[in-house]
Amino acid sequence: MNVNKILPILLLLPFIASCTHTYKIEGTSSVNSLDGKKLYLKTVQDGELLKIDSAEVIHGLFSMKGKMDSVQMVTLYMDDESIMPIVLERGKVTVTISNMEIKAEGTPLNTALYEFIRKKNELEVSIEELEQKETRMVMDGADYEEIHRQMVSEGDSLVNEMNKYVKKFISDNYENVLGPNVFIMLCNSLPYPVMTPQIDDIIKDAPYSFKDNKMVKEYLKKAKENMKLIEEHQRMEQNSLMKK
C-alpha cells in the first residue's frame, strides 16, 4: 500500500468533516389536530419542493436530526400545508407551535428571524387597529375631518417605521440566508413581481452577493419585465386618449 497516496486523503478528512454540520430540531405542539400527524421539512430545489426530513407528532412532541453541507432556510409542513419557516443551522432549534404562537429559537438565525416576525406583526396589528380607533373617536363625538387627518398621519408614520425596520433587517442580513429569504417573503406579499419604492430602496444598497442570489435575481428579472409591460400599457393608454 502506497502511504504517500493515503496521507493526503487523511489530511483532508478533518476539513471534510468540518464542512458538514449537524442540525437538531426539538418541537412541542399544543395544537390537538397535529397530534399523530407527520411533519415534513421541505425546501425548494430547481423549482421543485423536496422533502429533506420528517417526524411524527407524538403526545405533542416531535424531533428531527440530520446533517447539512451549508446553512439553509426550509419550511415545516403538515402534508401540503405550510406551517412555518426554519433555518437549518448548527445547533439545537427549539420549535413551539400553539394556537397563540409559532416560533423557532435556540440558534442565532432562528432567534433573529422570529424576533423580526414578532416585531413586524406588532406593527401590522397597530396599523390595523387605527381604523377601529378612528371609529371609536368619531362615535365619541370628535370631529371626523380632524380625526381622519390624525389617523392618516399615524398610519403613515407606522408604515414608514415598518418599512425602515424591514429594510434594516434585510440589510443587516444581506450576507446570510435571512436577507434573501425575507426579501422574497416581502415580494410574495405583492400580487405579482413588480418594483416598488420599498424594493428599490432595499436593492440600491445591496451588495453583489445579495443581488446574485438565485431567488433575488429571478424576482428582479420578472419584476423589471413587468415594469416594462406596465409602462408600455400606460403609453398606449395615453396615446389612445390623445387621439380622442
N, C-alpha and C positions, 0 to 999 in steps of 0.2 A: 504493500500500500504506500502511495506517494504522500508523505507527510507535508511536503511543500504545497500540494494541491488542497489538502484538507485545512491547513492553517488559515488561509484567507476566509474560508467559509465560517470557521469557528469564530473568527474575529468579527464577522458580520452579524452573528446571531444576537448579541445583546442589542445591536442597533435595530434589527428587525423586530425584536420583541418590544422595544420601546415605542415603535410606531403603532402598535396595536393596543388600544385602550379597552378597559372593561367598564361597562355601564351596569347599573343595578337600579331597578325601579321597585319601590315598595309602596303599594297603594291601599287605601282604605275607602270604602264607599258606604254611605248610609242610605243610598237610593235602592229601595227594595227591588225595583224592576231589573236592576243589574245583577242581583244575586243568581248564581247559576249560569250566567251568560259568559260568553267568551269575548275577551277584548283583544284587539289587534293593534300593533304598531305598524303604520303604513307610511311609505314615502313615495314621492313621485320620481320616477326614473325613466328617461326617454319618453315622456308623455304618458306613461302608464303608472297606475297605483299598485305598488308592490308591498306584500306583507313581509315584514322582517322579524317579527316576534309575536307571540300571543300568550295569553294566560286566562284561566277561568277564575271568575269571582266566586270565592267560597266563604260563606259567612261574613261577607263584607270585606274580604281581604284578597289581594292578588299581588303577584310579584313576577318580574321578568329580569333576566340577566343575560348578557351576551358580550361579544367583542365587536369592536368597530375600528376602522382604519383612521377615521377622522371625525371630528365633531360635526353633527348634522341635526337639522330640525326635522322632526317627524310628527305624525298626528296619531292620537289614540282614537280608535274606532270601536264601536259595537256594531258588528255586521257592516252595513254601508253607512251608518250614521256617525258623523264626526263628533267627537266629544271635546277634545282639547289638543292644543299643540304641546309638544315636549321637546326639549333639547337633549339629545343623547350626547353626554359628555362624561368624562371620567368621574367616578364617584357615585354616591347613592342619591337618587332622586326620590323624594317623598311626595306622593300624589294624594290629594284629598278631593273626593267627589261627594258633594251633598246637594240638597235642593237649594241651599243658600250660597254655596261657594264651590268653585272649581279652581284648584291651583296646584302648581308643582314647585317645590323648593328643595333646598339642601345642597344644590350645586350653584356656582356663580351665575351662569347664564340663565338657568331656570328661575332663580330668585329675582334676577333683574327683569326678566320677561313678565313675570306675574305681578311685580310691583308696578311696572308700566301699565299693564292691563287694568289693575285696580285703580290707579290714578286717572287713567283715561275714562274708565266707567264712571267715576265720581264726577268728572267734568261733564260728561254726556247727560247724567242724571240732573245736574244743576241747570243745564240748558233746557232740558225737557220740562223742568219744574217752573220755568219762567212763565209759561202760558197759564198754568194754574194760579200762580202768584198774581198775574195781571187780572184774571177773572175775579179773584177774591177781593182785590183792591177796588175794582170797579163796583162790585156788589156792596162794598162798604161805603160807597158814595164818593169816591175820589174822581177827579176829572179824567175822563177817558183819554183825551189827547195827551195830557201831561204824563199819565201812567204809561201810555203806549210808547212815547218817546223815551221814557226811563227804561222800559223793558227792552227796547231795541238797543239802547246803549249798553245795558248789562249783557244782553245776548252777544253783541259784537265783541265785548271785552272777553267773555268766556270762550268764544270761538277762537279769538286771537291767542288766548292763553293756551288752549288745547293744541292749536296748530304749532305754536312755538315749542310746546312740550314734546309733541310727536317728532318734529324736526330734530330737536336736541337729542332725543333718544336714538333716532336713526343715525345721526351724525356721530354720536358717541360710540356707535357700534358698526360703523362703516366697514371695519376690517374683520368682523366676525359674522357668524351665521344670523345673528339677530337683526342686523341692519337690513340686508336684502329681504329677509322673510317678513319683517314688519312692514317694510316698504310695499311688498306685494299684497299684504293684508289690507293696507290702506288703499291700494289701487283696486283691489277686488270689491271694495265698497261702492265703486262707481259702476254705472250701468254698462259701460264699455270702455276699452282703453282710450284715454284722452289725456292731453297735457293740461293740467290745471295750474293756477299760480302757486299752489302749495307744492305740487310735484316739481315744477320748475325750480322753486326755491331749494328743494332738497337736492336736486340733481346738480345745480350750478356749483355747489361747493363740494360735491362728492369726488373722491379720488378715482383714478382709473380702475383700480381693483373692484370697486363697487359697481361702476358702470359696465364693467366687463363681465359681471356675474351673469350667468346664462338667463336666469329668470328676469332680472332687471333689463338686460339687453333686449330680450324678446318683447317685454312690455313696451319699452320705449320705441322700438321699431313699429309695433302695431299702433301705438298712440300717435306717433308722428304721421303715419299713413292716414289715420282717421282725421287728424287735424287738417291735412291737405284736402281730403274729401269734403270736410265741413266748409273750409274756405272756398273751395270751388263751387259748392252748392250756394253759398251766400253770394258769390259773384254772379252766378246765374240768376238768382232771385232779383238782385239789384238791376241787372241788365234788363230783365223782364219788366220791372216796374218803370224803368226809364223809357221803355218803348211804348208804354201805355199813354 
